[in-house]
């Protein structure tokens, strides 16, 4: 139980000892890369693109139709996602079909959306 001292309601820090040891801190480069990845996912249109690609591989015109966003804007967002390693594109004839590079990335976005929806 926390001990209250003085006029403030500050807990006794001895009562807050962690039950398990703290995880090792990842290398600075890993933390930087994780920050870059999260920044790449930090736009509503890019989140919507990831959710679309989670359902199926799509070409640009399919994303334009599904998201009701102009083609140049979809292409710009895909470029950001591709640079960050979130999506990969494969040319099929005249079109490039995009897919998620990794299922873990979809989980990040789905979890973030679910978290926000739970709070509403």
C-alpha positions as MATLAB code, in Angstrom:
seq = 'XXXXXXXXXXXXXXXXXXXXXXXXXXXXXXXXXXXXXXXXXXXXXXXXXXXXXXXXXXXXXXXXXXXXXXXXXXXXXXXXXXXXXXXXXXXXXXXXXXXXXXXXXXXXXXXXXXXXXXXX';
ca = [
       0.000    0.000    0.000;
       1.266    3.494   -0.809;
       2.290    5.706    2.056;
       1.107    9.311    2.040;
       3.557   11.826    3.450;
       3.159   15.550    4.042;
       0.322   17.450    2.411;
       0.798   15.862   -1.050;
      -0.464   12.426   -2.018;
       2.818   10.978   -3.251;
       3.213    7.194   -3.129;
       6.163    5.651   -1.357;
       8.450    4.648   -4.235;
       9.522    1.500   -2.404;
       6.004    0.171   -3.008;
       6.380    0.685   -6.775;
       9.232   -1.751   -7.334;
       8.835   -3.556  -10.683;
       7.767   -7.191  -10.529;
      10.133   -8.059  -13.378;
      13.330   -6.504  -14.579;
      13.132   -3.871  -17.288;
      13.842   -5.066  -20.831;
      17.183   -4.217  -22.384;
      17.156   -0.955  -24.328;
      17.487   -1.535  -28.074;
      20.407    0.063  -29.891;
      20.021    3.718  -30.874;
      19.907    2.790  -34.580;
      17.031    0.382  -33.954;
      15.102    3.042  -32.044;
      15.745    5.545  -34.834;
      14.532    3.100  -37.491;
      11.415    2.330  -35.431;
      10.733    6.067  -35.213;
      11.099    6.370  -38.995;
       8.639    3.512  -39.466;
       6.071    5.072  -37.131;
       6.439    8.449  -38.876;
       5.799    6.729  -42.225;
       2.575    5.309  -40.801;
       1.529    8.602  -39.204;
      -0.780    9.923  -41.943;
      -4.477    9.008  -42.212;
      -4.227    8.179  -45.929;
      -1.220    5.919  -45.323;
      -3.108    4.148  -42.526;
      -6.025    3.642  -44.923;
      -3.642    2.289  -47.590;
      -2.180   -0.235  -45.133;
      -5.687   -1.363  -44.163;
      -6.575   -1.809  -47.850;
      -3.392   -3.775  -48.525;
      -4.072   -5.923  -45.478;
      -7.191   -7.182  -47.254;
      -5.563   -7.732  -50.659;
      -2.796   -6.618  -52.981;
      -3.896   -3.539  -54.926;
      -2.762   -1.342  -57.780;
      -2.906    2.446  -57.620;
      -6.249    2.851  -59.390;
      -7.874    0.388  -56.969;
      -6.585    2.415  -54.025;
      -7.813    5.639  -55.666;
     -11.301    4.138  -56.063;
     -11.420    2.559  -52.597;
     -10.169    5.626  -50.728;
     -11.608    8.371  -52.946;
      -8.237   10.126  -53.001;
      -6.551   11.633  -56.078;
      -4.062    9.422  -57.900;
      -1.054   11.749  -57.403;
      -1.685   11.783  -53.652;
      -1.996    7.980  -53.473;
       1.264    7.670  -55.436;
       3.008   10.104  -53.092;
       1.872    8.171  -50.012;
       2.865    4.860  -51.584;
       6.326    6.300  -52.233;
       6.676    7.174  -48.526;
       5.477    3.706  -47.503;
       7.798    2.032  -49.989;
      10.815    4.047  -48.826;
      10.026    3.038  -45.235;
       9.823   -0.629  -46.239;
       6.110   -0.881  -45.424;
       4.974   -1.805  -48.941;
       6.520   -3.469  -51.953;
       5.512   -2.973  -55.541;
       5.631   -5.486  -58.356;
       5.161   -4.467  -61.976;
       2.528   -6.484  -63.809;
       2.260   -5.225  -67.350;
       1.451   -1.517  -67.244;
       0.479   -1.518  -63.565;
       2.350   -1.819  -60.303;
       0.624   -3.999  -57.730;
       1.387   -3.101  -54.113;
       1.411   -5.391  -51.116;
       2.472   -5.155  -47.508;
       6.085   -6.083  -46.949;
       5.294   -7.707  -43.609;
       2.174   -8.747  -41.687;
       3.581   -7.172  -38.514;
       3.045   -3.767  -40.076;
      -0.659   -4.413  -40.531;
      -0.897   -5.390  -36.863;
       0.603   -2.060  -35.812;
      -2.025   -0.162  -37.788;
      -4.944   -2.426  -36.822;
      -3.982   -2.202  -33.145;
      -3.725    1.590  -33.320;
      -7.149    1.888  -34.987;
      -8.709   -0.531  -32.490;
      -7.179    1.373  -29.573;
      -8.671    4.642  -30.780;
     -12.071    3.049  -31.416;
     -12.143    1.567  -27.905;
     -11.675    5.028  -26.413;
     -14.696    6.498  -28.233;
];
